[in-house]
Amino acid sequence: MTDLNIYKKLFGNRDEGIIIFDKNFKITYHNKNFNKILIYPERTLFHDLKDIFSEKNISKIKNKSSLFKKHSS
């Protein structure tokens, strides 16, 4: 089972909008409720956070996400 299939199984039917992205803000997964929250058709596919959120919000995401934190060795 691929990671994407695991995400779909875990998050596909959640009531919350869920989005998974990488360090380059490329979206690897989002569930249908994410679309519903943003008022987009269920089949709309998003590929990049920068297409959805403003630069100000991207900065907030970057500051709060552990994905961008420097880890000491």
Summary of the structure (lengths in Angstrom):
residues: 73
radius of gyration: 13.3
end to end distance: 32.0
largest distance: 44.1
contacts: 145
relative contact order: 0.14
helix: 42%
strand: 12%
